[in-house]
Amino acid sequence: MSKAFAMVAKTPFPFHIPPNSEGIVRESRVSCLWLMQKLTTKNHKGFLFSILRSVMKSPFWTPASASVTNLKQIIFGMATSLSLLTMTAGTAFAAINIPFTINLSEVVIVTGTPRIAVDVGGNQRFANYTSGTGTNALTFTLSPAIGDIDLDGVTLSSPIDLNGGTIKDAIGNDATLTFIPPNTAGIKINYPSLGMDFTNGTSGRYTVNGTAYNDFSSFLAATGGTFSRSSIGTYFDSTGALQTASANTPRFDYDPVTHQPKGIMIEESRTNLLTYSNMSATTGWAGSNTSLLTVNNPGSLPAGASACLRDEVNTGQAFGFVHQILTLSLNTTYTFSAWVYIPSTVPAGKAALTAWYNNAGWLTISSNFITERDQWVRKTHTFTTNATYPTTIIGAGLSNASPGLQSYVCLAQLEQGAFATSYIPTTTAAVTRARDILSLPIASWFNPAQMTMNAEYRSGATNGYSTRIASLNEVTHQNTFQLANSGAGSLLSQKVIGGSILNNFGQPYVSNTDYKIAGAISSTTNSIATNGTLFSNPNFNIPSGMNRLEIGHENSGSLLNGTIKKLKYYPSAITDPQLQLMTQ
């Protein structure tokens, strides 16, 4: 500093603005602001601050933004701004910390643990100071708590809360603590205490209280969970190929056409009553009348088939059905399914899956016509057997058609029930696929006072068929909380308290539709949201004594008959707005 500046800095007299001195004030303001840039010590700047504060008290100092605080900020260089570090958008899941950076105009020293208040889904959390002392960039880190969720973005609040600490420059001046909060709408929190993402097969992502497990077997080992199915089961892999899982091996299913993941498959036990179901030879199968039944294909085959049967309408005939004849239970519902290919040469209304009963001739029970052409499709036909005559014929092919027209069929299945399930291969006899049972014992991730479950799933069960997506319960089932498809035909959040059932219904259920569902309960609420629509019901009290989570079933019954992509549990009753966002 020059001697002249030193002399000015040591001037002992107070600075005074005489009346009617507009020009002097203006000149003084400009000169002092210039001088501020030249002075370097705390004493020098303090002297200049007293000068400018006197100037500001003059009636000629009128800028709207002028204030002692702003002035001190300008002089001491402690202006603050906040920016995001590392994560500017996205969803923070378990054990992911979110850093924010405060940028100051000069180096500061930090003591203690200052913090910034953050609104996370209506709950106040804090981003605590973690690093940066001795620099002009301070990092504050938000560590989400288990159960936190904010799907429309967290909100930061100004000013910085010193929380008993300090933030000062090298010569002891306090930093300005206010800042303009940045746009954090893209920073979302989703931190369940229990999370299962089944969309990457056995290498999915599973979390328990923030600890991640990247394969299903280690997750089950860590949670004490079990999976069982005492038979083989089929599924489509990520390439669209039909695979067979060995007994007690879970099936992670994919769409055979798009190859998109569908999640873990949970089905009830079913039996394929047809023999030689792959239809790679004529053994066990017959053509109708004198139709021409051969092993052939249209130039392609569906996934899992090594060959198929072609039936051609013969000269002088009008029918070409490949079929089997069985003795079935009277007045009972069955579902026949098969992969079929109908060439475009076949007119509409000529191709179908059909069931007949035999009473001195084939008498039609019902048919399901095949509208698709020049492509392999899995078609299903549900029917009820005759109440008197048990001999039943099921077949796929053409009726009232011209000679020479053909149909192709393979991978056939006949099972008792109102809908089709996954393919069960057979040879000389019927084969039963056992049910899939997945369960976890309740542990530290569970909160008996309030909770939320959230799932993404798809079920092939018909409307009105009661199934479970997830069920928290105990062995007597007198106390439960579960997400379900109700027998009444709607999605459902249900709590059972001492045997008393309290239902909260969501939207109507439609078979083979993708759903997102979330249910939250406490002692006063029972809310449900499905596919973005909220349904809230103030049901009082909460179940007690629940000790297990059954996934896709309840007590080995009411099985989902479908796939679950994701399932999460939160140890709190999530607010209705967040519940709705969960399912969008």
Stockholm file with secondary structure:
# STOCKHOLM 1.0

chainA/1-584         MSKAFAMVAKTPFPFHIPPNSEGIVRESRVSCLWLMQKLTTKNHKGFLFSILRSVMKSPFWTPASASVTNLKQIIFGMATSLSLLTMTAGTAFAAINIPFTINLSEVVIVTGTPRIAVDVGGNQRFANYTSGTGTNALTFTLSPAIGDIDLDGVTLSSPIDLNGGTIKDAIGNDATLTFIPPNTAGIKINYPSLGMDFTNGTSGRYTVNGTAYNDFSSFLAATGGTFSRSSIGTYFDSTGALQTASANTPRFDYDPVTHQPKGIMIEESRTNLLTYSNMSATTGWAGSNTSLLTVNNPGSLPAGASACLRDEVNTGQAFGFVHQILTLSLNTTYTFSAWVYIPSTVPAGKAALTAWYNNAGWLTISSNFITERDQWVRKTHTFTTNATYPTTIIGAGLSNASPGLQSYVCLAQLEQGAFATSYIPTTTAAVTRARDILSLPIASWFNPAQMTMNAEYRSGATNGYSTRIASLNEVTHQNTFQLANSGAGSLLSQKVIGGSILNNFGQPYVSNTDYKIAGAISSTTNSIATNGTLFSNPNFNIPSGMNRLEIGHENSGSLLNGTIKKLKYYPSAITDPQLQLMTQ
#=GR chainA/1-584 SS CCHHHHHHHTCCSCCCCCSSCHHHHHHHHHHHHHHHHHCCSHHHHHHHHHHHHHHHTSTTCCCTTCCHHHHHHHHHTCCEEEEECSCSSEEECTTCCEEEEEEESSCEEEESCCEEEEEETTEEEEEEEEECTTSSEEEEEECCCTTCEETTCCEECSSCBCTTCEEEETTSCBCCCCCCCCCCTTEEEECCSEEEECTTGGGCEEEETTEEESSHHHHHHHHTCEEECSSCEEEECTTSCEEEECTTCCCEEECTTTCCEEEEEECCCEEECCSSTTCSSSTTCEESTTCEEEECCSSCCCTTCSCCEEEECCTTCCCEEEEEEEECCTTCEEEEEEEEECCTTSCTTSEEEEEEEESSSEEEEEEEECCCCSSEEEEEEEEECCSSCCEEEEEEEESSCCTTCEEEEEEEEEEESSSCCSCCCCSSSCEEECCCEEEEECCTTCCSSCEEEEEEEEECSCTTCCEEEEEEECTTCSSEEEEEECTTSEEEEEEEETTEEEEEEEEECCTTCEEEEEEEECSSCEEEEETTEEECCCCCCCCCCCCEEEESCBTTBSCCCEEEEEEEEESSCCCHHHHHHHTC
#=GC SS_cons         CCHHHHHHHTCCSCCCCCSSCHHHHHHHHHHHHHHHHHCCSHHHHHHHHHHHHHHHTSTTCCCTTCCHHHHHHHHHTCCEEEEECSCSSEEECTTCCEEEEEEESSCEEEESCCEEEEEETTEEEEEEEEECTTSSEEEEEECCCTTCEETTCCEECSSCBCTTCEEEETTSCBCCCCCCCCCCTTEEEECCSEEEECTTGGGCEEEETTEEESSHHHHHHHHTCEEECSSCEEEECTTSCEEEECTTCCCEEECTTTCCEEEEEECCCEEECCSSTTCSSSTTCEESTTCEEEECCSSCCCTTCSCCEEEECCTTCCCEEEEEEEECCTTCEEEEEEEEECCTTSCTTSEEEEEEEESSSEEEEEEEECCCCSSEEEEEEEEECCSSCCEEEEEEEESSCCTTCEEEEEEEEEEESSSCCSCCCCSSSCEEECCCEEEEECCTTCCSSCEEEEEEEEECSCTTCCEEEEEEECTTCSSEEEEEECTTSEEEEEEEETTEEEEEEEEECCTTCEEEEEEEECSSCEEEEETTEEECCCCCCCCCCCCEEEESCBTTBSCCCEEEEEEEEESSCCCHHHHHHHTC
//
